[in-house]
Amino acid sequence: MKPLSKLHAEAVAKAKTDDEKVKAAAVAMIEKPMDMIRAILLKHEQAVIEVMRELHEAKEVAVREEREACIDVLMRLHEMQGEQSHNYYHYAANQIREMGKENT
């Protein structure tokens, strides 16, 4: 069995009752496993945050691509309308373009 660290040996020595000695020894025994658990949880949380960041970036790209596709459709409709006094397709495309700038 591995010896207790100096700090834990002192805690056991200072304990007045057997129950306090048992508690001090138990604290010493779980020190390393708790450090390992903390390290594992830290790695897990870092991985979760990284995945969330990647998902957010992928969503932003998808939204931007969909917005551009809508603008392209509206601009084709605008071109098909020819020279009218006011073309609502062109106006709508510009509005979508401006909304995209506001959201970035």
C-alpha positions as a LaTeX table, in Angstrom:
\begin{tabular}{lrrr}
\hline
Residue & $x$ (\AA) & $y$ (\AA) & $z$ (\AA) \\
\hline
Met1 & 0.00 & 0.00 & 0.00 \\
Lys2 & 1.24 & 3.45 & $-0.89$ \\
Pro3 & 2.23 & 5.65 & 2.06 \\
Leu4 & 0.14 & 8.72 & 2.86 \\
Ser5 & 1.45 & 12.09 & 1.81 \\
Lys6 & 3.05 & 14.17 & 4.56 \\
Leu7 & $-0.01$ & 16.42 & 4.73 \\
His8 & $-2.37$ & 13.47 & 5.13 \\
Ala9 & $-0.11$ & 11.68 & 7.61 \\
Glu10 & $-0.18$ & 14.84 & 9.75 \\
Ala11 & $-3.98$ & 15.00 & 9.45 \\
Val12 & $-4.28$ & 11.39 & 10.61 \\
Ala13 & $-1.82$ & 12.01 & 13.45 \\
Lys14 & $-3.75$ & 15.10 & 14.62 \\
Ala15 & $-7.09$ & 13.31 & 14.53 \\
Lys16 & $-8.41$ & 12.72 & 18.04 \\
Thr17 & $-10.85$ & 9.90 & 17.44 \\
Asp18 & $-10.73$ & 6.79 & 15.35 \\
Asp19 & $-13.57$ & 8.17 & 13.21 \\
Glu20 & $-11.52$ & 11.30 & 12.46 \\
Lys21 & $-8.51$ & 9.12 & 11.57 \\
Val22 & $-10.62$ & 7.03 & 9.22 \\
Lys23 & $-12.00$ & 10.19 & 7.58 \\
Ala24 & $-8.51$ & 11.68 & 7.16 \\
Ala25 & $-7.23$ & 8.43 & 5.65 \\
Ala26 & $-10.23$ & 8.24 & 3.31 \\
Val27 & $-9.57$ & 11.78 & 2.10 \\
Ala28 & $-5.98$ & 10.77 & 1.34 \\
Met29 & $-7.13$ & 7.68 & $-0.56$ \\
Ile30 & $-9.49$ & 9.56 & $-2.87$ \\
Glu31 & $-7.11$ & 12.43 & $-3.64$ \\
Lys32 & $-5.58$ & 10.90 & $-6.81$ \\
Pro33 & $-8.83$ & 9.48 & $-8.21$ \\
Met34 & $-10.48$ & 12.87 & $-7.72$ \\
Asp35 & $-7.63$ & 14.56 & $-9.59$ \\
Met36 & $-8.11$ & 12.07 & $-12.42$ \\
Ile37 & $-11.88$ & 12.66 & $-12.45$ \\
Arg38 & $-11.30$ & 16.43 & $-12.60$ \\
Ala39 & $-8.89$ & 16.00 & $-15.52$ \\
Ile40 & $-11.36$ & 13.77 & $-17.38$ \\
Leu41 & $-14.24$ & 16.19 & $-16.79$ \\
Leu42 & $-12.10$ & 19.11 & $-17.93$ \\
Lys43 & $-11.23$ & 17.32 & $-21.19$ \\
His44 & $-14.90$ & 16.43 & $-21.69$ \\
Glu45 & $-16.07$ & 20.00 & $-21.16$ \\
Gln46 & $-13.40$ & 21.30 & $-23.55$ \\
Ala47 & $-14.54$ & 18.81 & $-26.19$ \\
Val48 & $-18.20$ & 19.79 & $-25.71$ \\
Ile49 & $-17.37$ & 23.48 & $-26.09$ \\
Glu50 & $-15.34$ & 22.77 & $-29.23$ \\
Val51 & $-18.21$ & 20.79 & $-30.79$ \\
Met52 & $-20.65$ & 23.58 & $-29.93$ \\
Arg53 & $-18.33$ & 26.11 & $-31.60$ \\
Glu54 & $-18.05$ & 23.95 & $-34.72$ \\
Leu55 & $-21.83$ & 23.50 & $-34.90$ \\
His56 & $-22.34$ & 27.24 & $-34.55$ \\
Glu57 & $-19.87$ & 27.94 & $-37.34$ \\
Ala58 & $-21.51$ & 25.32 & $-39.59$ \\
Lys59 & $-24.92$ & 26.88 & $-38.96$ \\
Glu60 & $-23.58$ & 30.34 & $-39.82$ \\
Val61 & $-22.17$ & 29.01 & $-43.12$ \\
Ala62 & $-25.46$ & 27.26 & $-43.97$ \\
Val63 & $-27.50$ & 30.39 & $-43.24$ \\
Arg64 & $-25.15$ & 32.53 & $-45.35$ \\
Glu65 & $-25.32$ & 30.06 & $-48.26$ \\
Glu66 & $-29.12$ & 29.86 & $-48.09$ \\
Arg67 & $-29.37$ & 33.66 & $-48.00$ \\
Glu68 & $-27.17$ & 33.89 & $-51.12$ \\
Ala69 & $-29.29$ & 31.27 & $-52.88$ \\
Cys70 & $-32.44$ & 33.32 & $-52.16$ \\
Ile71 & $-30.76$ & 36.47 & $-53.45$ \\
Asp72 & $-29.70$ & 34.64 & $-56.63$ \\
Val73 & $-33.27$ & 33.47 & $-57.31$ \\
Leu74 & $-34.65$ & 36.97 & $-56.76$ \\
Met75 & $-32.01$ & 38.54 & $-59.01$ \\
Arg76 & $-32.83$ & 36.05 & $-61.81$ \\
Leu77 & $-36.49$ & 37.00 & $-61.48$ \\
His78 & $-35.44$ & 40.65 & $-61.54$ \\
Glu79 & $-33.50$ & 40.13 & $-64.76$ \\
Met80 & $-36.47$ & 38.32 & $-66.32$ \\
Gln81 & $-38.72$ & 41.32 & $-65.60$ \\
Gly82 & $-36.66$ & 43.59 & $-67.80$ \\
Glu83 & $-36.83$ & 47.36 & $-67.58$ \\
Gln84 & $-39.83$ & 48.11 & $-65.39$ \\
Ser85 & $-40.25$ & 51.32 & $-63.45$ \\
His86 & $-39.85$ & 49.49 & $-60.15$ \\
Asn87 & $-38.82$ & 45.91 & $-59.71$ \\
Tyr88 & $-39.83$ & 44.33 & $-56.40$ \\
Tyr89 & $-37.55$ & 41.32 & $-56.92$ \\
His90 & $-34.49$ & 43.56 & $-56.94$ \\
Tyr91 & $-35.76$ & 45.40 & $-53.87$ \\
Ala92 & $-36.37$ & 42.10 & $-52.02$ \\
Ala93 & $-32.89$ & 40.83 & $-52.93$ \\
Asn94 & $-31.35$ & 44.02 & $-51.56$ \\
Gln95 & $-33.39$ & 43.75 & $-48.35$ \\
Ile96 & $-32.21$ & 40.18 & $-47.78$ \\
Arg97 & $-28.62$ & 41.27 & $-48.46$ \\
Glu98 & $-28.94$ & 44.08 & $-45.89$ \\
Met99 & $-30.48$ & 41.74 & $-43.28$ \\
Gly100 & $-27.46$ & 39.47 & $-43.74$ \\
Lys101 & $-25.09$ & 42.37 & $-43.08$ \\
Glu102 & $-26.98$ & 43.30 & $-39.92$ \\
Asn103 & $-26.79$ & 39.77 & $-38.54$ \\
Thr104 & $-23.00$ & 39.43 & $-38.95$ \\
\hline
\end{tabular}
